[in-house]
Amino acid sequence: MRRSMWSPEPESFSLSSGEVHVWRAELERPVELQGTFLGLLDHDERERASRFHFEKHRRRFVLARGFLRVLLGRYLEIPPEQVRFAYGQYGKPSLAGEYGANPLRFNTSHSEELAVYAFV
């Protein structure tokens, strides 16, 4: 099992106009990473995670959201726990607060033990 988040560590997290970055994250990770990522989540995200009936679904949510926060933090050059989200009518997250006007856009999808993220 690979312990590093990056394989290999990317040199840059900057996007040029018209460029798309796609990331993949495996959600079957050591329990220590789940604890680390839980610490990155805001109160609402931790509350949402606590409502999952099955531990595996809770773990996958925490890891998927943690990876999203880490990636957004790298693109925005801020700590992941400072990322703020706004939610659309159907729950789709977007950047909020002072970063809401940032041209960075993202989308995420996950199924079972795999999450995929796209950034433009």
TORPA-4810 file (N, C-alpha, C, O; in nm, 3 decimals):
<nodes>
NODE_1_0.084_-0.117_0.000_0.000_0.000_0.000_0.090_0.124_0.000_0.182_0.135_0.080_M
NODE_2_0.061_0.217_-0.090_0.138_0.339_-0.102_0.096_0.435_0.008_-0.024_0.456_0.029_R
NODE_3_0.191_0.493_0.079_0.159_0.584_0.187_0.161_0.730_0.142_0.100_0.815_0.206_R
NODE_4_0.229_0.760_0.033_0.236_0.897_-0.016_0.106_0.937_-0.083_0.039_0.855_-0.146_S
NODE_5_0.070_1.064_-0.069_-0.048_1.114_-0.137_-0.021_1.136_-0.285_-0.112_1.125_-0.367_M
NODE_6_0.101_1.167_-0.319_0.138_1.200_-0.456_0.226_1.091_-0.514_0.307_1.031_-0.444_W
NODE_7_0.209_1.066_-0.640_0.289_0.962_-0.706_0.323_1.006_-0.848_0.249_0.973_-0.940_S
NODE_8_0.429_1.078_-0.870_0.515_1.151_-0.776_0.456_1.288_-0.743_0.354_1.327_-0.800_P
NODE_9_0.520_1.359_-0.651_0.477_1.494_-0.614_0.481_1.584_-0.737_0.584_1.594_-0.803_E
NODE_10_0.371_1.650_-0.770_0.369_1.739_-0.887_0.457_1.863_-0.863_0.470_1.911_-0.751_P
NODE_11_0.516_1.913_-0.971_0.599_2.032_-0.960_0.516_2.159_-0.945_0.558_2.253_-0.877_E
NODE_12_0.398_2.162_-1.008_0.319_2.284_-1.010_0.171_2.254_-0.995_0.120_2.153_-1.042_S
NODE_13_0.105_2.345_-0.928_-0.040_2.338_-0.915_-0.103_2.462_-0.978_-0.202_2.515_-0.929_F
NODE_14_-0.045_2.505_-1.088_-0.102_2.621_-1.156_-0.167_2.573_-1.286_-0.118_2.482_-1.352_S
NODE_15_-0.276_2.638_-1.320_-0.352_2.604_-1.441_-0.342_2.719_-1.540_-0.359_2.836_-1.504_L
NODE_16_-0.315_2.685_-1.665_-0.320_2.784_-1.772_-0.461_2.790_-1.826_-0.539_2.697_-1.806_S
NODE_17_-0.494_2.898_-1.893_-0.626_2.912_-1.953_-0.651_2.795_-2.049_-0.567_2.764_-2.133_S
NODE_18_-0.766_2.732_-2.036_-0.802_2.621_-2.122_-0.743_2.487_-2.080_-0.767_2.386_-2.145_G
NODE_19_-0.667_2.485_-1.972_-0.605_2.362_-1.923_-0.695_2.296_-1.820_-0.762_2.364_-1.742_E
NODE_20_-0.696_2.164_-1.818_-0.774_2.086_-1.722_-0.679_1.991_-1.650_-0.599_1.922_-1.714_V
NODE_21_-0.688_1.986_-1.520_-0.615_1.887_-1.441_-0.714_1.787_-1.386_-0.818_1.825_-1.332_H
NODE_22_-0.683_1.659_-1.401_-0.768_1.553_-1.348_-0.684_1.472_-1.250_-0.573_1.428_-1.282_V
NODE_23_-0.737_1.453_-1.131_-0.669_1.379_-1.025_-0.752_1.258_-0.986_-0.875_1.259_-0.994_W
NODE_24_-0.684_1.154_-0.943_-0.749_1.033_-0.893_-0.697_1.007_-0.752_-0.577_1.023_-0.726_R
NODE_25_-0.785_0.966_-0.663_-0.745_0.934_-0.526_-0.808_0.802_-0.486_-0.928_0.781_-0.502_A
NODE_26_-0.726_0.714_-0.434_-0.775_0.588_-0.380_-0.823_0.615_-0.237_-0.750_0.675_-0.157_E
NODE_27_-0.942_0.571_-0.205_-1.002_0.600_-0.075_-0.982_0.489_0.027_-1.034_0.497_0.138_L
NODE_28_-0.909_0.389_-0.008_-0.873_0.282_0.087_-0.733_0.316_0.137_-0.633_0.277_0.076_E
NODE_29_-0.727_0.389_0.247_-0.601_0.441_0.300_-0.586_0.407_0.447_-0.682_0.366_0.512_R
NODE_30_-0.464_0.424_0.501_-0.443_0.398_0.644_-0.531_0.487_0.731_-0.562_0.600_0.695_P
NODE_31_-0.570_0.434_0.844_-0.660_0.505_0.936_-0.600_0.638_0.981_-0.674_0.731_1.012_V
NODE_32_-0.467_0.649_0.987_-0.403_0.774_1.028_-0.438_0.888_0.933_-0.457_1.001_0.976_E
NODE_33_-0.447_0.858_0.804_-0.481_0.961_0.707_-0.624_1.008_0.727_-0.653_1.127_0.712_L
NODE_34_-0.714_0.917_0.760_-0.852_0.955_0.788_-0.856_1.053_0.906_-0.928_1.153_0.901_Q
NODE_35_-0.779_1.025_1.010_-0.775_1.115_1.125_-0.718_1.251_1.088_-0.769_1.354_1.133_G
NODE_36_-0.614_1.253_1.007_-0.556_1.379_0.961_-0.658_1.458_0.880_-0.676_1.578_0.903_T
NODE_37_-0.724_1.393_0.786_-0.820_1.461_0.700_-0.944_1.506_0.778_-1.002_1.610_0.747_F
NODE_38_-0.984_1.430_0.879_-1.098_1.471_0.961_-1.068_1.606_1.026_-1.158_1.689_1.042_L
NODE_39_-0.943_1.628_1.064_-0.902_1.755_1.123_-0.906_1.872_1.026_-0.906_1.987_1.069_G
NODE_40_-0.910_1.845_0.897_-0.916_1.950_0.795_-1.059_1.995_0.768_-1.081_2.106_0.717_L
NODE_41_-1.155_1.911_0.801_-1.294_1.938_0.767_-1.354_2.043_0.860_-1.314_2.055_0.976_L
NODE_42_-1.450_2.119_0.807_-1.519_2.215_0.892_-1.629_2.143_0.970_-1.654_2.024_0.950_D
NODE_43_-1.695_2.217_1.058_-1.797_2.158_1.145_-1.907_2.088_1.064_-1.945_1.975_1.096_H
NODE_44_-1.958_2.154_0.960_-2.067_2.096_0.880_-2.024_1.966_0.812_-2.103_1.872_0.802_D
NODE_45_-1.901_1.960_0.765_-1.852_1.839_0.699_-1.836_1.726_0.801_-1.869_1.611_0.771_E
NODE_46_-1.786_1.756_0.918_-1.774_1.653_1.022_-1.912_1.604_1.064_-1.932_1.485_1.088_R
NODE_47_-2.007_1.696_1.074_-2.145_1.658_1.108_-2.203_1.567_0.999_-2.266_1.466_1.029_E
NODE_48_-2.181_1.603_0.876_-2.229_1.520_0.764_-2.166_1.381_0.770_-2.234_1.280_0.751_R
NODE_49_-2.036_1.375_0.795_-1.966_1.247_0.803_-2.025_1.160_0.915_-2.038_1.038_0.900_A
NODE_50_-2.060_1.222_1.026_-2.111_1.146_1.141_-2.247_1.083_1.113_-2.287_0.990_1.183_S
NODE_51_-2.318_1.132_1.012_-2.452_1.080_0.983_-2.449_0.953_0.898_-2.553_0.889_0.881_R
NODE_52_-2.333_0.916_0.844_-2.327_0.792_0.767_-2.344_0.673_0.861_-2.280_0.667_0.966_F
NODE_53_-2.428_0.581_0.823_-2.456_0.464_0.906_-2.337_0.368_0.910_-2.303_0.317_1.017_H
NODE_54_-2.275_0.345_0.796_-2.165_0.249_0.788_-2.030_0.322_0.793_-2.011_0.425_0.729_F
NODE_55_-1.938_0.266_0.870_-1.805_0.324_0.886_-1.734_0.340_0.751_-1.667_0.441_0.730_E
NODE_56_-1.747_0.244_0.661_-1.677_0.254_0.532_-1.725_0.375_0.453_-1.645_0.439_0.385_K
NODE_57_-1.854_0.408_0.462_-1.906_0.525_0.391_-1.858_0.654_0.458_-1.827_0.752_0.389_H
NODE_58_-1.851_0.655_0.589_-1.799_0.770_0.663_-1.653_0.792_0.626_-1.611_0.905_0.599_R
NODE_59_-1.575_0.684_0.627_-1.432_0.692_0.595_-1.411_0.745_0.453_-1.326_0.832_0.431_R
NODE_60_-1.488_0.694_0.358_-1.473_0.738_0.219_-1.509_0.886_0.203_-1.442_0.958_0.130_R
NODE_61_-1.614_0.931_0.272_-1.651_1.072_0.265_-1.538_1.159_0.320_-1.498_1.256_0.256_F
NODE_62_-1.487_1.124_0.438_-1.380_1.203_0.500_-1.258_1.208_0.409_-1.200_1.315_0.389_V
NODE_63_-1.219_1.094_0.353_-1.102_1.092_0.266_-1.126_1.169_0.136_-1.040_1.245_0.093_L
NODE_64_-1.242_1.150_0.074_-1.271_1.220_-0.051_-1.274_1.371_-0.028_-1.218_1.447_-0.108_A
NODE_65_-1.337_1.416_0.079_-1.343_1.559_0.107_-1.206_1.611_0.149_-1.170_1.723_0.113_R
NODE_66_-1.131_1.531_0.223_-0.995_1.572_0.263_-0.905_1.589_0.142_-0.831_1.688_0.133_G
NODE_67_-0.909_1.494_0.049_-0.828_1.508_-0.072_-0.869_1.634_-0.149_-0.784_1.706_-0.199_F
NODE_68_-0.999_1.660_-0.159_-1.046_1.779_-0.228_-0.990_1.905_-0.162_-0.943_1.995_-0.230_L
NODE_69_-0.994_1.910_-0.030_-0.942_2.026_0.042_-0.792_2.042_0.021_-0.743_2.154_0.003_R
NODE_70_-0.719_1.932_0.022_-0.573_1.939_0.002_-0.543_1.991_-0.139_-0.459_2.079_-0.156_V
NODE_71_-0.612_1.938_-0.238_-0.590_1.983_-0.375_-0.626_2.131_-0.391_-0.548_2.208_-0.447_L
NODE_72_-0.744_2.171_-0.342_-0.783_2.311_-0.352_-0.684_2.401_-0.279_-0.650_2.509_-0.327_L
NODE_73_-0.639_2.356_-0.163_-0.540_2.434_-0.088_-0.412_2.455_-0.168_-0.354_2.563_-0.164_G
NODE_74_-0.370_2.353_-0.238_-0.248_2.366_-0.321_-0.271_2.462_-0.436_-0.184_2.545_-0.465_R
NODE_75_-0.385_2.453_-0.503_-0.413_2.544_-0.614_-0.427_2.689_-0.565_-0.380_2.782_-0.631_Y
NODE_76_-0.492_2.708_-0.451_-0.516_2.842_-0.398_-0.400_2.895_-0.314_-0.397_3.012_-0.278_L
NODE_77_-0.306_2.806_-0.282_-0.190_2.838_-0.199_-0.232_2.883_-0.059_-0.185_2.983_-0.006_E
NODE_78_-0.325_2.805_-0.001_-0.370_2.828_0.136_-0.375_2.693_0.208_-0.377_2.589_0.142_I
NODE_79_-0.377_2.692_0.340_-0.393_2.566_0.412_-0.530_2.504_0.380_-0.628_2.576_0.368_P
NODE_80_-0.537_2.372_0.367_-0.662_2.306_0.330_-0.779_2.336_0.423_-0.894_2.341_0.379_P
NODE_81_-0.751_2.356_0.551_-0.860_2.382_0.645_-0.919_2.522_0.628_-1.024_2.552_0.685_E
NODE_82_-0.854_2.608_0.550_-0.906_2.743_0.524_-0.998_2.748_0.402_-1.059_2.852_0.376_Q
NODE_83_-1.007_2.639_0.326_-1.096_2.635_0.211_-1.239_2.642_0.262_-1.276_2.570_0.354_V
NODE_84_-1.320_2.729_0.202_-1.461_2.743_0.238_-1.547_2.710_0.118_-1.515_2.745_0.005_R
NODE_85_-1.658_2.641_0.145_-1.748_2.599_0.039_-1.883_2.667_0.049_-1.931_2.699_0.158_F
NODE_86_-1.942_2.690_-0.066_-2.083_2.725_-0.079_-2.145_2.606_-0.151_-2.076_2.533_-0.222_A
NODE_87_-2.275_2.586_-0.133_-2.340_2.471_-0.192_-2.457_2.515_-0.279_-2.537_2.599_-0.240_Y
NODE_88_-2.464_2.455_-0.398_-2.573_2.483_-0.490_-2.701_2.414_-0.447_-2.704_2.347_-0.344_G
NODE_89_-2.803_2.431_-0.525_-2.936_2.376_-0.495_-2.933_2.226_-0.471_-3.009_2.175_-0.388_Q
NODE_90_-2.847_2.154_-0.541_-2.842_2.008_-0.528_-2.720_1.961_-0.448_-2.683_1.843_-0.453_Y
NODE_91_-2.658_2.053_-0.375_-2.548_2.016_-0.287_-2.410_2.021_-0.349_-2.312_1.983_-0.285_G
NODE_92_-2.398_2.065_-0.474_-2.267_2.071_-0.540_-2.185_2.183_-0.477_-2.230_2.297_-0.470_K
NODE_93_-2.063_2.150_-0.429_-1.980_2.254_-0.366_-1.911_2.343_-0.470_-1.879_2.300_-0.581_P
NODE_94_-1.889_2.467_-0.429_-1.807_2.562_-0.504_-1.729_2.643_-0.401_-1.759_2.635_-0.282_S
NODE_95_-1.633_2.719_-0.445_-1.555_2.800_-0.354_-1.640_2.915_-0.300_-1.721_2.973_-0.372_L
NODE_96_-1.620_2.946_-0.173_-1.696_3.053_-0.108_-1.599_3.152_-0.044_-1.477_3.135_-0.049_A
NODE_97_-1.656_3.255_0.015_-1.575_3.354_0.084_-1.488_3.431_-0.013_-1.527_3.454_-0.128_G
NODE_98_-1.372_3.470_0.033_-1.283_3.550_-0.050_-1.233_3.476_-0.174_-1.184_3.538_-0.267_E
NODE_99_-1.245_3.344_-0.176_-1.201_3.266_-0.292_-1.314_3.236_-0.389_-1.291_3.177_-0.495_Y
NODE_100_-1.436_3.277_-0.355_-1.550_3.255_-0.442_-1.537_3.324_-0.576_-1.594_3.277_-0.675_G
NODE_101_-1.464_3.434_-0.581_-1.445_3.506_-0.707_-1.327_3.451_-0.788_-1.304_3.494_-0.901_A
NODE_102_-1.252_3.357_-0.731_-1.139_3.297_-0.801_-1.189_3.224_-0.925_-1.293_3.158_-0.918_N
NODE_103_-1.118_3.233_-1.037_-1.163_3.164_-1.158_-1.148_3.012_-1.152_-1.196_2.942_-1.242_P
NODE_104_-1.084_2.959_-1.050_-1.068_2.815_-1.036_-1.204_2.749_-1.018_-1.282_2.789_-0.932_L
NODE_105_-1.231_2.649_-1.098_-1.354_2.570_-1.086_-1.315_2.423_-1.072_-1.210_2.381_-1.120_R
NODE_106_-1.400_2.346_-1.006_-1.369_2.205_-0.983_-1.496_2.123_-0.985_-1.607_2.174_-0.970_F
NODE_107_-1.476_1.994_-1.004_-1.585_1.898_-0.992_-1.525_1.771_-0.936_-1.406_1.743_-0.955_N
NODE_108_-1.606_1.694_-0.868_-1.559_1.571_-0.806_-1.663_1.462_-0.821_-1.783_1.488_-0.826_T
NODE_109_-1.615_1.340_-0.829_-1.703_1.224_-0.835_-1.633_1.110_-0.761_-1.511_1.097_-0.767_S
NODE_110_-1.711_1.030_-0.694_-1.651_0.913_-0.628_-1.747_0.797_-0.630_-1.869_0.813_-0.629_H
NODE_111_-1.688_0.680_-0.632_-1.764_0.556_-0.629_-1.680_0.451_-0.558_-1.566_0.425_-0.595_S
NODE_112_-1.740_0.393_-0.457_-1.670_0.293_-0.376_-1.537_0.350_-0.327_-1.536_0.444_-0.247_E
NODE_113_-1.424_0.295_-0.372_-1.294_0.331_-0.318_-1.211_0.420_-0.409_-1.088_0.426_-0.396_E
NODE_114_-1.276_0.491_-0.500_-1.205_0.578_-0.592_-1.276_0.712_-0.604_-1.398_0.717_-0.618_L
NODE_115_-1.199_0.820_-0.598_-1.251_0.955_-0.620_-1.174_1.017_-0.735_-1.055_0.992_-0.751_A
NODE_116_-1.243_1.098_-0.815_-1.182_1.167_-0.927_-1.217_1.315_-0.914_-1.331_1.351_-0.882_V
NODE_117_-1.119_1.400_-0.939_-1.134_1.544_-0.928_-1.088_1.609_-1.058_-0.986_1.570_-1.114_Y
NODE_118_-1.163_1.707_-1.104_-1.123_1.784_-1.222_-1.117_1.931_-1.183_-1.204_1.981_-1.111_A
NODE_119_-1.014_2.002_-1.231_-0.994_2.144_-1.203_-0.970_2.217_-1.333_-0.894_2.172_-1.418_F
NODE_120_-1.036_2.331_-1.348_-1.016_2.418_-1.465_-0.998_2.560_-1.417_-0.979_2.651_-1.497_V
</nodes>
